[in-house]
């Protein structure tokens, strides 16, 4: 996951150097949105672990996979 994000950021830097702002923006969008979604999922997982709800925890883990 980290290497995919780094590759997307390097590609975005390449688009910026080439002056292609649309592709740079789309690349950043598709690189950063999954990072935010994973962080939100981890927040929900932490909340479900503290409440001891194994079914919901399993659903969150399957969603991350």
C-alpha positions in Angstrom: 0.0 0.0 0.0 2.8 2.4 0.9 4.7 1.6 -2.3 1.6 2.2 -4.4 1.1 5.6 -2.7 4.8 6.5 -3.3 4.6 5.5 -6.9 1.4 7.6 -7.4 3.1 10.6 -5.8 6.2 10.2 -8.0 3.9 9.9 -11.1 2.1 13.1 -10.0 5.4 14.9 -9.7 6.2 13.7 -13.2 2.9 15.1 -14.5 3.7 18.4 -12.7 7.1 18.7 -14.3 5.5 18.0 -17.7 2.9 20.7 -17.0 -0.1 18.4 -17.2 -2.3 19.7 -14.3 -5.4 17.6 -15.0 -3.6 14.3 -14.8 -1.6 15.5 -11.8 -4.8 16.3 -9.9 -6.5 13.0 -10.8 -3.4 11.1 -9.7 -3.3 12.9 -6.4 -7.1 12.3 -6.0 -6.8 8.6 -6.6 -3.7 8.4 -4.3 -5.1 10.3 -1.3 -8.7 9.2 -1.2 -7.8 5.6 -0.4 -5.4 6.8 2.3 -8.3 8.7 4.0 -10.7 5.8 3.6 -8.2 3.3 5.2 -7.7 5.7 8.1 -11.5 6.0 8.7 -11.8 2.2 8.6 -9.1 1.9 11.2 -10.9 4.4 13.4 -14.1 2.3 13.2 -12.1 -0.9 13.8 -10.6 0.6 17.0 -14.1 1.6 18.1 -15.5 -1.8 17.5 -12.6 -3.6 19.3 -13.3 -1.5 22.4 -17.0 -2.4 22.4 -16.2 -6.1 21.9 -18.4 -6.6 18.8 -16.7 -9.4 16.9 -19.1 -9.5 13.9 -18.8 -5.8 13.1 -15.0 -6.1 13.6 -14.9 -9.0 11.1 -16.9 -7.0 8.6 -14.5 -4.1 8.8 -11.5 -6.4 8.4 -13.1 -8.0 5.3 -13.7 -4.6 3.9 -10.0 -3.6 4.3 -9.0 -6.8 2.5 
